[in-house]
Amino acid sequence: MPILLELADRLREARVFSYAPVTDYHVGASILAVSGRICDGANIEIVTLSETGHAEEMAAKSLVMAGEIQLSGRRFIKAVAVCSEGKTAPCGRCRQILEEFCDNCLVIKVDLEENILRISSLERLLPDAFGPSTLGID
């Protein structure tokens, strides 16, 4: 449990780097890899919004670029913590991105005061997911 608290503690700082000039909706994410490495991300809006990078996406892709797939394999995400306004997170797009890189990881929703609101599993949030295993890619 201490590692989950560490993930929650990192979110305020991650959220500070969010760039959301259109929606003013700021999101921070921290991902724990199976190697123990932690990477943070924040949403970065582009004015058209369709090219916006989501916080969970940015953290996951940063871990890919840091060599986590070579170190731990494709299913390198152990847990993800997300901080945003409201009670729902991650969004459907981010759930699909997480599915690409985890084996039913923990998903922790944290409020703006860094309180853990909910701990769930990706499988619960994205049942019957279409992912690499669907195509026989493991």
Sine and cosine of phi, psi and omega as CSV:
sin_phi,cos_phi,sin_psi,cos_psi,sin_omega,cos_omega
0.00,0.00,-0.52,0.85,0.01,-1.00
-0.84,0.54,-0.56,0.83,0.00,-1.00
-0.92,0.39,-0.56,0.83,0.05,-1.00
-0.92,0.39,-0.61,0.79,0.06,-1.00
-0.92,0.40,-0.60,0.80,0.06,-1.00
-0.89,0.46,-0.68,0.73,0.05,-1.00
-0.86,0.51,-0.72,0.70,0.00,-1.00
-0.88,0.48,-0.65,0.76,-0.01,-1.00
-0.90,0.43,-0.49,0.87,-0.04,-1.00
-0.97,0.24,-0.30,0.95,-0.17,-0.99
-0.92,0.38,-0.60,0.80,-0.01,-1.00
-0.86,0.51,-0.71,0.70,0.01,-1.00
-0.91,0.41,-0.66,0.75,0.02,-1.00
-0.87,0.49,-0.68,0.73,-0.04,-1.00
-0.90,0.44,-0.48,0.88,0.01,-1.00
-0.85,0.52,-0.52,0.85,-0.05,-1.00
-1.00,0.05,0.04,1.00,0.05,-1.00
-0.89,0.45,0.60,-0.80,0.05,-1.00
-0.83,-0.56,0.96,-0.27,-0.09,-1.00
-0.69,-0.72,0.91,0.41,-0.06,-1.00
-0.94,0.35,-0.36,0.93,-0.05,-1.00
-1.00,0.01,-0.79,0.61,-0.11,-0.99
-0.99,-0.13,-0.33,0.94,-0.12,-0.99
0.84,0.54,0.47,0.89,0.02,-1.00
-0.97,-0.26,0.97,-0.25,-0.13,-0.99
-0.98,-0.20,0.74,-0.68,-0.04,-1.00
-0.75,-0.66,0.66,-0.75,0.13,-0.99
-0.84,-0.55,0.51,-0.86,0.04,-1.00
-0.62,-0.79,0.54,-0.84,0.13,-0.99
-0.76,-0.64,0.74,-0.67,0.00,-1.00
-0.89,-0.46,0.75,-0.66,0.10,-0.99
-0.99,-0.15,0.84,-0.54,0.04,-1.00
-1.00,0.02,0.36,-0.93,0.01,-1.00
-0.88,0.48,-0.38,0.93,0.05,-1.00
-0.96,0.26,-0.22,0.97,-0.08,-1.00
0.99,-0.17,-0.21,0.98,0.03,-1.00
-0.93,0.38,0.61,-0.79,0.06,-1.00
-0.86,-0.52,0.69,-0.72,0.03,-1.00
-0.74,-0.68,0.65,-0.76,-0.01,-1.00
-0.97,-0.25,0.35,-0.94,0.07,-1.00
-0.50,-0.87,0.34,-0.94,0.07,-1.00
-0.63,-0.77,0.44,-0.90,0.02,-1.00
-0.95,0.30,0.59,-0.81,0.02,-1.00
-0.77,-0.64,0.96,-0.27,-0.04,-1.00
-0.99,0.14,0.62,-0.79,0.19,-0.98
-0.93,-0.36,0.62,-0.78,-0.18,-0.98
-0.79,0.61,-0.51,0.86,0.03,-1.00
-0.97,0.23,-0.20,0.98,-0.01,-1.00
0.93,0.37,-0.52,0.86,-0.03,-1.00
-0.92,0.39,-0.37,0.93,0.02,-1.00
-0.99,-0.15,0.14,0.99,-0.03,-1.00
-0.89,0.46,0.68,-0.73,0.11,-0.99
-1.00,-0.07,0.79,-0.61,0.00,-1.00
-1.00,0.07,0.44,-0.90,-0.09,-1.00
-0.85,0.53,-0.73,0.69,-0.02,-1.00
-0.90,0.43,-0.64,0.77,0.04,-1.00
-0.88,0.47,-0.72,0.70,-0.04,-1.00
-0.89,0.46,-0.67,0.74,0.01,-1.00
-0.91,0.41,-0.71,0.71,0.00,-1.00
-0.89,0.46,-0.71,0.70,-0.03,-1.00
-0.94,0.35,-0.51,0.86,0.09,-1.00
-0.91,0.42,-0.62,0.78,0.05,-1.00
-0.92,0.40,-0.62,0.79,0.08,-1.00
-0.86,0.51,-0.73,0.68,-0.03,-1.00
-0.93,0.37,-0.37,0.93,0.03,-1.00
-1.00,0.07,0.04,1.00,0.08,-1.00
1.00,-0.03,0.28,0.96,-0.06,-1.00
-0.90,0.43,-0.56,0.83,0.03,-1.00
-0.89,0.45,-0.67,0.74,0.02,-1.00
-0.91,0.41,-0.56,0.83,-0.03,-1.00
-0.98,0.20,-0.70,0.71,-0.17,-0.98
-0.86,-0.51,-0.11,0.99,-0.07,-1.00
1.00,-0.05,0.11,-0.99,-0.08,-1.00
-0.87,0.49,-0.59,0.81,-0.04,-1.00
-1.00,-0.01,0.91,0.42,-0.13,-0.99
-1.00,-0.03,-0.20,0.98,-0.05,-1.00
-1.00,0.07,0.83,-0.56,0.05,-1.00
-0.99,-0.11,-0.65,0.76,-0.02,-1.00
-0.43,-0.90,0.47,-0.88,0.09,-1.00
-0.71,-0.70,0.71,-0.71,0.09,-1.00
-0.91,-0.42,0.65,-0.76,-0.07,-1.00
-0.75,-0.66,0.70,-0.71,0.05,-1.00
-0.82,-0.57,0.85,-0.53,0.06,-1.00
-0.38,-0.92,0.19,-0.98,0.11,-0.99
-0.93,0.37,0.49,-0.87,0.01,-1.00
1.00,0.07,0.02,-1.00,-0.12,-0.99
-0.97,-0.25,-0.19,0.98,-0.06,-1.00
-0.97,-0.23,0.70,-0.72,0.09,-1.00
-0.01,-1.00,0.50,-0.87,-0.13,0.99
-0.98,0.21,0.23,-0.97,0.02,-1.00
-0.95,0.32,0.14,-0.99,-0.03,-1.00
-0.86,0.50,-0.66,0.75,0.01,-1.00
-0.87,0.49,-0.70,0.71,-0.02,-1.00
-0.94,0.34,-0.56,0.83,0.08,-1.00
-0.87,0.50,-0.65,0.76,0.01,-1.00
-0.92,0.40,-0.64,0.77,0.04,-1.00
-0.90,0.43,-0.67,0.74,0.05,-1.00
-0.88,0.48,-0.64,0.77,0.02,-1.00
-0.84,0.55,-0.56,0.83,-0.01,-1.00
-0.89,0.45,-0.54,0.84,-0.18,-0.98
-0.86,-0.50,0.30,0.96,0.01,-1.00
-0.60,-0.80,0.24,-0.97,0.11,-0.99
-0.89,-0.45,0.99,0.17,-0.01,-1.00
0.83,0.55,0.84,0.54,-0.02,-1.00
-0.92,0.38,0.29,-0.96,0.13,-0.99
-0.97,0.24,0.59,-0.81,0.06,-1.00
-0.82,-0.58,0.88,-0.48,-0.07,-1.00
-0.93,-0.37,0.83,-0.55,0.06,-1.00
-0.99,-0.16,0.80,-0.60,-0.07,-1.00
-0.84,-0.54,0.65,-0.76,0.01,-1.00
-1.00,0.09,-0.01,-1.00,-0.09,-1.00
-0.92,0.39,-0.30,0.95,0.04,-1.00
-0.99,-0.10,0.18,0.98,0.03,-1.00
0.95,0.32,0.39,0.92,0.11,-0.99
-1.00,0.08,0.70,-0.71,0.06,-1.00
-0.97,0.25,0.88,-0.47,-0.01,-1.00
-1.00,0.00,-0.59,0.81,-0.12,-0.99
-0.39,-0.92,0.63,-0.78,0.17,-0.99
-0.85,-0.52,0.82,-0.57,-0.04,-1.00
-0.70,-0.72,-0.09,-1.00,0.10,-0.99
-0.88,-0.47,0.44,-0.90,0.02,-1.00
-0.89,0.46,-0.60,0.80,0.00,-1.00
-0.87,0.50,-0.58,0.81,0.04,-1.00
-0.94,0.34,-0.60,0.80,-0.02,-1.00
-0.99,0.14,-0.37,0.93,-0.03,-1.00
-0.66,-0.75,0.94,0.35,-0.04,-1.00
-0.93,0.38,0.49,-0.87,0.03,-1.00
0.79,0.61,0.68,0.74,-0.08,-1.00
-0.91,0.41,0.56,-0.83,0.17,-0.98
-1.00,-0.02,0.89,-0.46,-0.02,-1.00
-0.56,-0.83,-0.15,-0.99,-0.01,-1.00
-0.81,0.58,-0.62,0.79,0.00,-1.00
-0.88,0.47,-0.52,0.85,0.04,-1.00
-0.86,0.52,-0.56,0.83,-0.02,-1.00
-0.99,-0.11,0.14,0.99,0.00,-1.00
0.98,0.20,0.31,0.95,0.01,-1.00
-0.99,-0.14,0.91,-0.41,0.05,-1.00
-0.71,-0.71,0.00,0.00,0.00,0.00
